[in-house]
Amino acid sequence: MSAKKISRARIIVLAALITIMAITLPSCEKKMYLGADSPLVKIYEINDDGEMAYVASVPRGNTVNYTGEKEVLDDNEMLQIRLPEDLAERISEIGGDVEADVEDSGSEQLYYVGSDHLVDSRDKIVQETELYVRTPVTIYENEQGPEIASYMAKGSRMDIVEIGELQEDGTIDRYKVAYTDAAKKSGEGYVYGKYMVGTRKDAEANYNEHGEYKAARKAEYGFDLGGGHARDLDYYPVKKPSFDDNELCTDARTMYINTEAAINYRKYVKLIKSTDCNAVVIDIKDGPLTYKSEVAKEYSKTSYKKAYATVDEFKEGVDAYKETGVYTIGRIVVFNDSRYAKDHPEDCINKDNWPSAYSRDVWEYNVKLAIEAVKLFGFDEIQFDYVRFPESSFEMSQNKKTDWRNRYKEQKAQAIQNFCFYACDQIHEVGAYVSVDVFGECSYSYCTAYGQYWPAISNVVDAISSMPYSDHHGENDTWTHPYKTLNYWAKLTVQKQKECPTPAIDRTWITGYNTPYWNPTVNYNTKIMKQQIKALRDAGLKGGFIPWNVLSDIDKYRQYKDIWNK
């Protein structure tokens, strides 16, 4: 056969192969990306009736193949796409809104998406240029770290300067934004994307999936206490953390360890080993600072100079407690701090000795202290106490001359909840949980004068520790009837827990001291202590207990040691 004939034969074979391929292969598909100005993109399919129907919301950023086919839905151009086989499984893993139809999606399953949601490059995936605040947001000076630049209220608008990392669920971890705040300060800073939405309408909406906002609207006192309104607080679900090497203690049998007991630990450690005590609250700052903190050296030189012990002495004590296997909770008193007040009267209400909960420098100091303590001593959780305005806030609110240091025009309850958001965001990043102490009164159906409201705090933090002490809470000889007093309070609290979508673990402070200043005097022994614990559990509060004894009286602890046993 001649070379010319061989060449002609090859051409015939190639032509035949091309014809076969044209018949058997799909039309040329183009790799593209799902893009949007919000985390999720709606996808559709043609159902058995020949109609286009919604089937799922898919995170933006997913890679898909565009087939070239088009349809029209309500005058909108819809483009046909082929989803990757694993997309349904990935949607399930990240919690996307997906119906059963998508479970069958594979390489042969075709869907449709709006033409404005299909983009040809990764830099077009995130389409928003401005943001609106859905949940009141702290603006940070830096992309990482707790330094505060400003604050923006719900509904506020900000321009996007830079877009941060795209998460698997379609959200952005952080944005760099340009802002002008309520104090008329303009600048640039960083915000968490989880608190932001793309439209003012979505930002101004209130979460009410299970009647949370409806309950908040009803939560009013007979007259204005000056602490704010429940209806103006945030109730969107909060994704609570879970750390692989640190499991949240959800049924705590806790012992309180004050500053002196933290350093002189041996008899307490011995007692713990003889019981089933599984958690300790150790003072980091109870007004006075337990150790010479470098953070305090920067923010409050008086606190640093008067610290009780060195870092090494405190670490020895904390390590000794940790070696018993207990869950360690570091307690920090926040807004009742006379030593910080001495150094910074400009951050205090009326320049007195109570740092204002509106002051962001006070926020920074206490949260930085918490982060330092987690890193140095390995605390599993940070417990913030005195997260409130003064007890005399109602009277102070009646005095128009009171200077609250309210730079951003927040209500008191808003400032308290906003501090909780800030503290949780920062402390979770170092692998520790956050709890907050509250008065027993904040379980009632109104915002207290000092800014505490149970659902607004419980919804944000990981654990909430109320203080319904039998000689403080209630009236008419309540300390001689500890079961009745606590059970009544606990039933109210169970209801308040239902008024937020993501409630914290309830871990309650109980009376762990005698009541010698009341008539009749009552010795709080094992029997009475167990009555309090039973009262909580009978009502449905099962997160655990902490006996309050300001002296960490070892003899008293030994007297009722059986309460820590299972």
C-alpha positions, 0 to 999 in steps of 0.5 A, spaced: 500 500 500 502 506 498 504 512 503 498 516 499 493 510 500 495 509 508 494 517 509 487 517 506 485 511 510 487 514 517 483 520 515 477 516 514 478 512 521 479 519 524 473 522 521 469 516 523 472 517 530 470 524 531 463 523 528 462 517 534 465 522 539 460 527 537 454 523 538 456 520 545 459 525 548 456 531 552 456 538 549 462 542 552 461 544 559 465 550 562 467 550 569 464 555 573 463 558 581 457 559 585 457 566 587 452 571 591 452 577 595 450 572 601 452 565 603 447 561 600 445 560 593 438 557 591 438 551 586 432 549 582 431 543 578 425 541 573 420 536 576 416 531 574 411 536 572 416 539 567 416 545 572 422 549 575 422 548 583 427 550 588 430 544 591 436 546 595 440 552 598 448 551 596 454 555 599 457 560 594 464 558 592 462 551 590 465 549 583 460 547 578 459 545 570 455 550 566 452 546 560 450 551 556 443 550 556 438 556 559 431 556 561 426 562 564 423 562 571 419 568 573 423 573 567 429 571 570 434 567 566 436 560 569 443 556 567 443 549 567 449 546 571 451 539 573 453 539 581 459 534 583 457 528 586 459 529 593 455 536 594 449 533 597 454 530 602 458 536 603 451 540 604 449 535 609 456 536 613 455 544 613 448 544 615 445 547 609 438 547 607 437 541 603 431 537 601 431 530 600 431 531 592 438 533 592 440 526 596 440 523 589 444 528 586 450 525 582 454 526 575 448 525 571 443 530 576 442 537 572 440 543 576 439 550 574 441 557 578 440 564 576 445 567 571 447 572 576 449 567 581 454 563 576 461 566 575 467 564 571 473 566 577 474 566 584 475 573 585 467 574 583 464 569 588 463 574 593 459 579 590 457 584 596 460 591 596 457 593 603 454 590 609 449 591 614 449 589 622 444 584 624 447 583 631 451 589 634 458 588 632 465 590 635 470 593 630 477 591 631 483 594 630 487 588 627 484 582 623 487 578 629 486 580 636 482 583 641 484 591 640 477 595 639 476 600 634 469 601 635 462 599 635 456 599 630 449 598 632 444 593 629 442 596 622 448 600 621 451 600 614 459 599 612 463 599 606 467 593 604 474 595 604 477 587 603 474 581 603 477 575 608 477 568 608 471 564 604 468 559 609 466 552 607 459 554 609 459 560 604 460 565 609 466 570 610 470 569 617 472 577 617 471 583 613 475 589 613 470 595 613 470 603 613 465 605 618 462 612 621 460 610 628 455 613 633 460 618 636 461 620 629 468 617 628 470 614 622 475 609 620 477 602 618 477 596 622 475 588 622 468 585 623 466 578 624 462 576 618 457 572 622 454 578 625 453 581 618 448 581 612 447 584 605 441 588 606 438 593 611 432 589 611 435 583 613 439 587 618 433 590 621 429 584 622 428 580 629 429 573 630 423 570 632 423 563 629 420 560 636 417 566 639 423 569 642 422 576 640 415 575 641 417 573 648 422 579 649 416 584 647 412 582 653 418 582 658 417 589 661 417 592 668 411 596 670 415 602 669 422 604 666 428 601 670 433 605 666 436 598 664 434 597 657 428 593 653 428 586 652 425 587 645 432 591 643 436 585 644 439 580 640 436 573 640 439 570 633 442 563 634 449 562 636 453 557 634 456 554 641 464 551 640 466 544 642 474 543 643 477 537 641 482 537 647 477 541 652 470 538 653 465 543 656 463 541 663 455 540 663 454 537 670 459 541 675 460 539 682 464 545 683 468 548 689 470 555 689 477 557 690 479 564 692 485 567 691 489 565 698 486 558 697 489 558 690 496 559 692 495 555 699 492 549 695 494 543 699 488 542 704 483 543 698 487 538 693 486 533 699 479 534 700 478 534 692 481 527 692 477 524 697 470 526 693 467 526 686 468 534 685 469 535 678 470 542 677 473 548 681 472 556 680 479 559 681 480 567 682 484 570 677 481 577 679 476 578 685 477 586 685 485 584 687 489 580 682 491 574 684 498 574 680 502 579 677 499 579 670 503 583 664 496 585 661 495 588 668 502 591 668 499 595 661 492 596 663 492 597 671 499 598 674 496 599 681 493 592 680 500 589 678 503 592 684 498 589 689 498 582 686 497 577 691 502 572 688 507 571 682 506 567 676 510 561 678 506 561 685 499 561 681 501 556 676 504 551 681 497 552 685 493 551 678 497 545 676 496 542 683 488 543 682 489 540 674 492 534 677 486 532 680 483 531 674 478 537 675 475 542 670 478 549 671 474 555 671 478 562 672 474 567 675 474 574 673 471 580 676 469 585 671 466 592 672 467 592 680 474 594 680 477 599 684 484 598 683 483 599 675 478 605 677 484 608 681 488 608 674 483 610 670 477 614 672 476 617 665 473 610 664 468 610 670 461 612 672 462 619 674 469 618 675 468 614 681 470 607 683 466 603 678 468 602 671 463 603 666 460 597 662 460 602 656 468 603 656 471 599 651 478 599 655 475 596 661 472 590 656 479 590 653 483 589 659 479 583 662 478 579 656 486 580 655 487 578 662 482 572 660 486 570 654 493 571 658 490 566 664 488 561 659 495 561 655 499 561 662 495 556 666 491 552 661 484 554 664 478 550 661 473 556 662 473 563 664 468 565 668 466 573 668 463 576 675 460 583 676 458 583 668 453 589 670 452 596 672 452 598 679 446 595 684 444 603 685 443 603 677 436 605 678 437 611 682 443 613 678 438 613 672 434 618 675 439 623 676 440 626 669 447 628 672 450 621 672 455 620 667 455 613 664 461 614 659 456 611 654 460 613 647 455 609 643 448 610 645 447 603 648 442 601 653 445 598 659 442 591 657 445 592 650 452 593 653 452 587 657 450 583 651 455 586 647 460 585 652 458 577 652 459 577 644 466 580 644 468 576 650 466 569 647 469 571 640 476 572 643 476 567 648 473 561 644 479 563 639 484 560 644 480 554 646 476 556 652 469 556 654 466 563 657 461 563 663 457 569 666 455 570 673 448 573 674 443 576 679 437 571 681 433 577 679 435 577 672 430 570 671 424 575 671 421 578 665 424 584 665 431 587 664 434 589 670 436 596 672 443 594 672 443 591 665 442 583 666 437 579 662 437 572 662 435 570 655 440 575 652 446 573 656 444 565 656 443 565 648 451 568 647 455 564 653 457 557 654 455 557 661 451 561 666 451 562 673 446 565 677 446 567 684 439 566 687 442 565 695 437 563 699 438 569 704 438 574 699 433 572 694 426 573 695 423 575 702 419 572 708 424 568 711 427 564 705 433 562 708 430 557 712 426 554 706 432 553 701 428 548 697 422 552 696 426 558 695 431 555 690 425 551 687 421 557 685 426 561 682 429 555 678 422 554 675 422 561 673 429 560 670 427 554 666 422 558 662 427 563 661 432 558 658 426 556 653 426 564 651 432 563 647 434 558 641 441 557 644 441 557 651 447 556 655 449 550 660 446 552 667 451 552 673 448 555 679 451 558 685 448 556 691 448 558 699 455 555 702 455 559 708 451 560 715 446 565 715 448 568 722 446 575 721 439 573 720 434 571 725 433 565 726 441 563 724 441 557 720 447 552 719 448 550 712 450 543 713 450 537 708 442 536 709 441 543 707 446 544 702 443 537 698 436 541 699 438 546 694 441 542 689 435 537 689 431 544 688 435 545 682 434 538 679 427 537 681 425 544 677 430 541 671 436 545 672 441 540 671 448 543 669 451 543 676 452 547 682 457 552 686 457 553 693 459 560 694 463 561 700 467 568 700 473 565 705 473 558 701 472 556 708 476 549 708 472 547 715 466 548 712 467 545 706 469 539 710 463 539 714 458 538 707 464 534 703 458 529 701 455 534 696 460 533 691 459 526 691 455 523 685 
